[in-house]
């Protein structure tokens, strides 16, 4: 009955807006009024507020605003997402179709609307819905700045014969990503998380590790990948690179990689303890023979 009572009680409010020649939509007491002229909108708002006061109601000033033209679309995009979120929470039958439509529109934009894409990926993952997989694999280089969200989403669809495990490592070879080190790092994280091995990928990872112009955090993750999943025949090269590397953070990653690839004897670690103050604590820890060393951000994301 609440909707009917609201309509009856606010009939004069609706009539006042219509008399002003403006179109409006109202859901209970939540109202949108549309007009092309700021002064006209302001005048109608003042008269409508007078009508509400006769009904012993007041406009909530903190929630009332006249939006400029270029703000309106963004406002309604947010309202669309609010509606989809509500549909998701209530398991509404229409919610997946609205989510697909929002994603499709976001992907068609030039450049793609990454804000909406991120929203869609989170909800599609919760639905275990692979609708975005094909587009993301074909267009990853258009959205490298949301690589983390993209790869966490794609992670849900490994092992399902959708080509994810084959396509994602190939992205590391793309020239366009050299300007997006964070995306390179997240691809490496994906490959560690899913234990992806291939000669082609290992060669690309070695290239990243040996490029001293690359970001340190990318080279660190490259070293961890090679220690865990690189070809066993190349494990000895990790120790060689450790000895040549001037950056202590990369040396630390290489030291751990040597341990993970079974290239660390207790004698060699004792030498590191005695000769390298920067890595003494790391070497001492490795001498305790830990069964597993922490790999930040490489745990598989949980299903809902």
VOPAGU-2260 file (C-alpha; in pm, 1 decimal, decimal comma):
REM VOPAGU-2260
SITE   aa  ch    i         X         Y         Z
SITE  UNK   A    0       0,0       0,0       0,0
SITE  UNK   A    1     295,0     236,2      53,2
SITE  UNK   A    2     327,6     318,1    -317,7
SITE  UNK   A    3     -42,5     394,3    -352,4
SITE  UNK   A    4     -47,2     612,6     -41,4
SITE  UNK   A    5     261,1     802,4    -161,3
SITE  UNK   A    6      95,0     870,6    -496,2
SITE  UNK   A    7    -219,6     999,4    -328,6
SITE  UNK   A    8     -34,3    1217,4     -79,9
SITE  UNK   A    9     202,1    1364,0    -341,1
SITE  UNK   A   10     -51,0    1418,6    -620,4
SITE  UNK   A   11     -37,2    1797,0    -574,3
SITE  UNK   A   12     343,7    1786,1    -583,8
SITE  UNK   A   13     331,5    1600,0    -916,9
SITE  UNK   A   14      74,2    1848,1   -1049,8
SITE  UNK   A   15     295,0    2146,7    -957,7
SITE  UNK   A   16     586,5    2006,0   -1158,2
SITE  UNK   A   17     364,7    1930,3   -1458,7
SITE  UNK   A   18     227,5    2285,4   -1451,5
SITE  UNK   A   19     585,7    2405,4   -1483,0
SITE  UNK   A   20     606,4    2224,3   -1817,1
SITE  UNK   A   21     872,0    1977,5   -1701,1
SITE  UNK   A   22     885,9    1600,0   -1711,6
SITE  UNK   A   23     959,8    1406,9   -1395,0
SITE  UNK   A   24     980,6    1055,9   -1257,9
SITE  UNK   A   25     906,3     974,7    -896,4
SITE  UNK   A   26     953,2     652,3    -701,3
SITE  UNK   A   27     775,5     706,4    -369,7
SITE  UNK   A   28     955,5    1024,2    -251,3
SITE  UNK   A   29    1264,0     994,3    -475,9
SITE  UNK   A   30    1213,7    1232,1    -768,9
SITE  UNK   A   31    1397,3    1325,0   -1088,1
SITE  UNK   A   32    1291,0    1640,9   -1271,5
SITE  UNK   A   33    1415,3    1712,1   -1626,3
SITE  UNK   A   34    1453,4    2046,9   -1796,2
SITE  UNK   A   35    1689,0    2233,0   -2030,3
SITE  UNK   A   36    1713,0    2560,4   -1836,6
SITE  UNK   A   37    1871,7    2596,3   -1490,0
SITE  UNK   A   38    1651,7    2893,3   -1388,8
SITE  UNK   A   39    1336,8    2709,0   -1497,2
SITE  UNK   A   40    1435,3    2404,4   -1293,3
SITE  UNK   A   41    1513,2    2621,0    -992,0
SITE  UNK   A   42    1177,3    2798,3   -1013,6
SITE  UNK   A   43     983,2    2472,0   -1033,7
SITE  UNK   A   44    1183,1    2334,3    -742,9
SITE  UNK   A   45    1097,9    2635,6    -525,3
SITE  UNK   A   46     724,5    2606,1    -606,9
SITE  UNK   A   47     727,1    2228,8    -554,4
SITE  UNK   A   48     895,8    2275,1    -219,4
SITE  UNK   A   49     620,9    2519,9    -117,4
SITE  UNK   A   50     362,2    2256,2    -206,8
SITE  UNK   A   51     546,7    1994,3       0,5
SITE  UNK   A   52     553,4    2221,1     304,6
SITE  UNK   A   53     172,6    2247,8     283,1
SITE  UNK   A   54     179,4    1868,1     313,4
SITE  UNK   A   55     407,5    1895,9     619,8
SITE  UNK   A   56     702,5    1759,7     420,4
SITE  UNK   A   57    1047,3    1904,9     354,2
SITE  UNK   A   58    1296,9    1853,1      74,6
SITE  UNK   A   59    1621,7    1697,5     196,5
SITE  UNK   A   60    1863,3    1974,2      99,9
SITE  UNK   A   61    2172,1    1749,3     122,5
SITE  UNK   A   62    2025,9    1512,9    -138,8
SITE  UNK   A   63    1881,5    1776,1    -371,5
SITE  UNK   A   64    2087,0    1917,4    -656,9
SITE  UNK   A   65    2052,8    2056,5   -1008,5
SITE  UNK   A   66    2294,1    1868,9   -1235,9
SITE  UNK   A   67    2460,4    2019,3   -1539,9
SITE  UNK   A   68    2417,7    1848,1   -1877,3
SITE  UNK   A   69    2753,4    1669,6   -1878,6
SITE  UNK   A   70    2690,0    1523,8   -1531,3
SITE  UNK   A   71    2356,9    1362,6   -1609,2
SITE  UNK   A   72    2479,7    1055,8   -1800,7
SITE  UNK   A   73    2730,0     968,5   -1528,8
SITE  UNK   A   74    2453,6    1000,7   -1269,4
SITE  UNK   A   75    2228,5     758,0   -1453,3
SITE  UNK   A   76    2512,2     515,1   -1521,3
SITE  UNK   A   77    2552,6     491,5   -1145,0
SITE  UNK   A   78    2178,1     440,7   -1100,8
SITE  UNK   A   79    2187,1     158,6   -1357,1
SITE  UNK   A   80    2463,7      -8,6   -1159,4
SITE  UNK   A   81    2265,0      39,0    -838,8
SITE  UNK   A   82    1971,5    -138,4   -1003,9
SITE  UNK   A   83    2193,0    -425,2   -1122,6
SITE  UNK   A   84    2348,3    -460,2    -776,2
SITE  UNK   A   85    1999,6    -481,9    -628,6
SITE  UNK   A   86    1903,8    -743,6    -885,9
SITE  UNK   A   87    2214,5    -943,7    -802,4
SITE  UNK   A   88    2141,6    -934,4    -430,7
SITE  UNK   A   89    1783,0   -1049,3    -486,0
SITE  UNK   A   90    1872,6   -1308,6    -755,4
SITE  UNK   A   91    1644,9   -1134,7   -1006,6
SITE  UNK   A   92    1612,0   -1313,2   -1342,6
SITE  UNK   A   93    1677,6    -989,8   -1535,1
SITE  UNK   A   94    2003,6    -900,8   -1359,1
SITE  UNK   A   95    2245,9   -1110,3   -1575,7
SITE  UNK   A   96    2102,6    -967,5   -1899,9
SITE  UNK   A   97    2134,5    -609,2   -1768,3
SITE  UNK   A   98    2490,7    -688,6   -1658,9
SITE  UNK   A   99    2576,6    -825,4   -2005,4
SITE  UNK   A  100    2429,4    -516,0   -2171,2
SITE  UNK   A  101    2625,0    -280,6   -1944,3
SITE  UNK   A  102    2948,4    -467,5   -2017,3
SITE  UNK   A  103    2884,5    -469,2   -2392,1
SITE  UNK   A  104    2829,0     -93,2   -2394,0
SITE  UNK   A  105    3138,8     -31,8   -2181,5
SITE  UNK   A  106    3352,2    -240,7   -2418,4
SITE  UNK   A  107    3222,4     -58,0   -2729,2
SITE  UNK   A  108    3336,9     281,5   -2604,2
SITE  UNK   A  109    3663,7     429,1   -2726,5
SITE  UNK   A  110    3850,5     398,9   -2500,3
SITE  UNK   A  111    3658,1     127,8   -2312,9
SITE  UNK   A  112    3483,8     241,9   -1994,3
SITE  UNK   A  113    3707,3      65,0   -1742,0
SITE  UNK   A  114    3498,8     181,8   -1445,4
SITE  UNK   A  115    3196,0      -7,4   -1571,9
SITE  UNK   A  116    3406,3    -302,7   -1686,8
SITE  UNK   A  117    3548,6    -346,9   -1335,8
SITE  UNK   A  118    3197,5    -335,6   -1190,2
SITE  UNK   A  119    3078,7    -599,8   -1437,9
SITE  UNK   A  120    3374,5    -832,8   -1387,1
SITE  UNK   A  121    3320,0    -850,3   -1012,1
SITE  UNK   A  122    2954,9    -942,7   -1058,1
SITE  UNK   A  123    3016,3   -1183,0   -1347,3
SITE  UNK   A  124    3273,2   -1367,4   -1136,1
SITE  UNK   A  125    3017,3   -1402,0    -856,7
SITE  UNK   A  126    2774,4   -1551,2   -1111,8
SITE  UNK   A  127    3046,8   -1779,4   -1254,6
SITE  UNK   A  128    2950,2   -1619,9   -1587,4
SITE  UNK   A  129    3214,2   -1632,2   -1866,0
SITE  UNK   A  130    3044,4   -1363,1   -2077,5
SITE  UNK   A  131    3350,1   -1132,7   -2070,4
SITE  UNK   A  132    3622,7   -1393,4   -2129,2
SITE  UNK   A  133    3640,7   -1377,1   -2509,3
SITE  UNK   A  134    3649,5    -996,2   -2526,1
SITE  UNK   A  135    3912,1    -965,4   -2252,4
SITE  UNK   A  136    4146,4   -1216,4   -2412,3
SITE  UNK   A  137    4118,9   -1038,8   -2748,4
SITE  UNK   A  138    4141,9    -683,9   -2610,5
SITE  UNK   A  139    4357,5    -705,8   -2297,9
SITE  UNK   A  140    4598,8    -443,5   -2429,9
SITE  UNK   A  141    4313,0    -190,1   -2438,6
SITE  UNK   A  142    4261,7    -218,8   -2062,1
SITE  UNK   A  143    4608,4    -288,7   -1914,6
SITE  UNK   A  144    4554,1     -48,6   -1623,5
SITE  UNK   A  145    4285,9    -281,9   -1480,4
SITE  UNK   A  146    4499,4    -593,4   -1533,6
SITE  UNK   A  147    4456,0    -712,3   -1175,3
SITE  UNK   A  148    4074,9    -715,7   -1196,0
SITE  UNK   A  149    4082,8    -872,4   -1543,5
SITE  UNK   A  150    4316,9   -1154,4   -1442,7
SITE  UNK   A  151    4136,4   -1227,9   -1116,2
SITE  UNK   A  152    3818,4   -1264,4   -1324,0
SITE  UNK   A  153    3987,8   -1485,1   -1585,7
SITE  UNK   A  154    4130,3   -1699,0   -1307,2
SITE  UNK   A  155    3780,9   -1830,1   -1240,2
SITE  UNK   A  156    3766,9   -1984,5   -1588,2
SITE  UNK   A  157    4095,5   -2171,9   -1608,6
SITE  UNK   A  158    4055,4   -2541,2   -1679,4
SITE  UNK   A  159    3724,8   -2488,8   -1861,6
SITE  UNK   A  160    3850,7   -2519,3   -2221,8
SITE  UNK   A  161    3804,7   -2146,4   -2285,4
SITE  UNK   A  162    4164,5   -2085,7   -2390,0
SITE  UNK   A  163    4250,2   -1877,8   -2083,5
SITE  UNK   A  164    4567,4   -2063,7   -1979,2
SITE  UNK   A  165    4705,7   -2047,6   -2333,4
SITE  UNK   A  166    4612,2   -1686,5   -2411,6
SITE  UNK   A  167    4715,0   -1506,5   -2091,3
SITE  UNK   A  168    5086,5   -1606,4   -2096,4
SITE  UNK   A  169    5103,9   -1495,1   -2459,6
SITE  UNK   A  170    5011,0   -1144,3   -2347,1
SITE  UNK   A  171    5351,5   -1116,6   -2183,2
SITE  UNK   A  172    5503,0   -1112,7   -2532,5
SITE  UNK   A  173    5294,5    -816,3   -2647,9
SITE  UNK   A  174    5501,6    -507,5   -2723,2
SITE  UNK   A  175    5219,2    -277,9   -2609,6
SITE  UNK   A  176    5257,5    -393,5   -2248,1
SITE  UNK   A  177    5615,4    -275,0   -2206,7
SITE  UNK   A  178    5470,9      60,4   -2096,5
SITE  UNK   A  179    5250,1    -111,6   -1835,7
SITE  UNK   A  180    5479,5    -288,0   -1587,4
SITE  UNK   A  181    5195,5    -343,0   -1342,3
SITE  UNK   A  182    5011,1    -545,0   -1609,8
SITE  UNK   A  183    5327,1    -749,1   -1671,2
SITE  UNK   A  184    5352,7    -819,4   -1300,2
SITE  UNK   A  185    4991,0    -936,5   -1278,9
SITE  UNK   A  186    5042,7   -1169,6   -1576,5
SITE  UNK   A  187    5341,2   -1322,3   -1395,5
SITE  UNK   A  188    5127,3   -1359,7   -1082,7
SITE  UNK   A  189    4859,2   -1535,4   -1291,2
SITE  UNK   A  190    5116,1   -1776,1   -1435,1
SITE  UNK   A  191    5257,9   -1860,3   -1091,7
SITE  UNK   A  192    4909,1   -1907,1    -949,4
SITE  UNK   A  193    4811,7   -2143,6   -1230,9
SITE  UNK   A  194    5153,2   -2310,2   -1268,1
SITE  UNK   A  195    5176,3   -2222,6   -1637,1
SITE  UNK   A  196    5490,2   -2362,8   -1801,7
SITE  UNK   A  197    5613,7   -2326,2   -2160,2
SITE  UNK   A  198    5944,3   -2264,0   -2334,6
SITE  UNK   A  199    5804,5   -1958,9   -2514,9
SITE  UNK   A  200    5684,7   -1801,8   -2191,4
SITE  UNK   A  201    6004,9   -1883,4   -2003,1
SITE  UNK   A  202    6208,7   -1707,3   -2272,5
SITE  UNK   A  203    5989,8   -1397,1   -2233,7
SITE  UNK   A  204    6029,5   -1406,2   -1854,2
SITE  UNK   A  205    6407,2   -1436,1   -1885,4
SITE  UNK   A  206    6398,8   -1130,4   -2112,6
SITE  UNK   A  207    6217,7    -933,6   -1840,0
SITE  UNK   A  208    6457,6   -1050,5   -1569,9
SITE  UNK   A  209    6767,1    -956,1   -1768,9
SITE  UNK   A  210    6631,3    -613,5   -1872,6
SITE  UNK   A  211    6781,1    -380,9   -1613,0
SITE  UNK   A  212    6564,8     -97,2   -1744,6
SITE  UNK   A  213    6250,8    -286,7   -1642,4
SITE  UNK   A  214    6077,6    -202,2   -1315,6
SITE  UNK   A  215    6230,1    -374,3   -1012,5
SITE  UNK   A  216    5899,6    -527,4    -899,2
SITE  UNK   A  217    5853,0    -687,9   -1241,5
SITE  UNK   A  218    6202,7    -833,8   -1239,1
SITE  UNK   A  219    6149,4    -966,0    -883,5
SITE  UNK   A  220    5835,8   -1150,2    -990,4
SITE  UNK   A  221    6011,5   -1278,6   -1303,3
SITE  UNK   A  222    6284,9   -1427,5   -1084,2
SITE  UNK   A  223    6024,8   -1596,6    -861,6
SITE  UNK   A  224    5849,9   -1742,5   -1166,7
SITE  UNK   A  225    6174,4   -1888,2   -1303,5
SITE  UNK   A  226    6267,4   -2034,6    -965,7
SITE  UNK   A  227    5930,3   -2204,3    -931,3
SITE  UNK   A  228    5835,3   -2291,5   -1288,4
SITE  UNK   A  229    6130,2   -2226,2   -1517,2
SITE  UNK   A  230    6304,7   -2505,6   -1709,4
SITE  UNK   A  231    6513,7   -2716,9   -1471,3
SITE  UNK   A  232    6804,5   -2708,1   -1714,1
SITE  UNK   A  233    6831,5   -2329,7   -1673,0
SITE  UNK   A  234    6821,5   -2323,3   -1293,8
SITE  UNK   A  235    7199,7   -2285,3   -1272,0
SITE  UNK   A  236    7176,5   -1956,6   -1462,3
SITE  UNK   A  237    6977,0   -1809,1   -1172,1
SITE  UNK   A  238    7279,9   -1843,8    -945,5
SITE  UNK   A  239    7498,2   -1686,7   -1213,6
SITE  UNK   A  240    7263,2   -1389,8   -1242,0
SITE  UNK   A  241    7257,2   -1356,0    -862,7
SITE  UNK   A  242    7632,5   -1309,8    -863,1
SITE  UNK   A  243    7617,9   -1046,5   -1140,4
SITE  UNK   A  244    7313,2    -848,0   -1024,6
SITE  UNK   A  245    7384,1    -508,2    -857,4
SITE  UNK   A  246    7028,7    -443,7    -729,2
SITE  UNK   A  247    6993,8    -605,8    -386,0
SITE  UNK   A  248    6615,6    -648,3    -422,7
SITE  UNK   A  249    6665,1    -846,4    -742,2
SITE  UNK   A  250    6948,0   -1041,2    -576,8
SITE  UNK   A  251    6711,0   -1129,3    -292,6
SITE  UNK   A  252    6448,8   -1254,7    -541,1
SITE  UNK   A  253    6719,1   -1450,6    -725,9
SITE  UNK   A  254    6846,1   -1599,8    -400,4
SITE  UNK   A  255    6496,1   -1723,6    -318,9
SITE  UNK   A  256    6455,5   -1845,2    -679,5
SITE  UNK   A  257    6779,5   -2041,8    -646,7
SITE  UNK   A  258    6642,2   -2204,4    -331,6
SITE  UNK   A  259    6310,4   -2287,8    -497,3
SITE  UNK   A  260    6491,3   -2444,7    -794,3
SITE  UNK   A  261    6715,2   -2654,3    -562,7
SITE  UNK   A  262    7030,8   -2458,8    -644,7
SITE  UNK   A  263    7114,7   -2359,1    -285,9
SITE  UNK   A  264    7352,3   -2577,7     -87,9
SITE  UNK   A  265    7386,3   -2509,1     282,3
SITE  UNK   A  266    7752,3   -2422,1     223,5
SITE  UNK   A  267    7664,9   -2160,2     -37,1
SITE  UNK   A  268    7399,7   -2007,0     187,4
SITE  UNK   A  269    7654,6   -1987,4     468,3
SITE  UNK   A  270    7882,5   -1796,2     229,7
SITE  UNK   A  271    7600,3   -1551,6     155,2
SITE  UNK   A  272    7539,8   -1502,9     528,2
SITE  UNK   A  273    7906,3   -1419,4     579,9
SITE  UNK   A  274    7955,6   -1197,3     273,2
SITE  UNK   A  275    7629,8   -1011,9     199,0
SITE  UNK   A  276    7492,2    -793,4     478,1
SITE  UNK   A  277    7185,6    -698,1     271,1
SITE  UNK   A  278    7078,4   -1060,6     231,0
SITE  UNK   A  279    7216,5   -1215,2     549,7
SITE  UNK   A  280    6873,4   -1252,2     713,1
SITE  UNK   A  281    6719,4   -1397,2     395,5
SITE  UNK   A  282    7001,1   -1652,5     364,7
SITE  UNK   A  283    6972,1   -1745,0     732,1
SITE  UNK   A  284    6600,3   -1802,9     685,3
SITE  UNK   A  285    6661,3   -2024,6     380,9
SITE  UNK   A  286    6908,7   -2231,3     583,7
SITE  UNK   A  287    6613,4   -2339,0     800,8
SITE  UNK   A  288    6481,6   -2527,4     493,2
SITE  UNK   A  289    6131,3   -2371,0     478,6
SITE  UNK   A  290    5891,2   -2593,6     286,5
SITE  UNK   A  291    5720,9   -2297,9     120,2
SITE  UNK   A  292    5813,4   -1931,6      87,4
SITE  UNK   A  293    5542,1   -1666,7      75,4
SITE  UNK   A  294    5444,5   -1547,3    -271,5
SITE  UNK   A  295    5254,3   -1218,6    -229,8
SITE  UNK   A  296    4930,5   -1182,7    -427,0
SITE  UNK   A  297    4960,9   -1523,2    -592,9
SITE  UNK   A  298    4696,4   -1710,8    -394,9
SITE  UNK   A  299    4400,6   -1824,1    -603,7
SITE  UNK   A  300    4103,3   -1588,3    -553,3
SITE  UNK   A  301    3813,5   -1766,0    -381,9
SITE  UNK   A  302    3478,7   -1837,5    -542,5
SITE  UNK   A  303    3184,3   -1666,3    -382,9
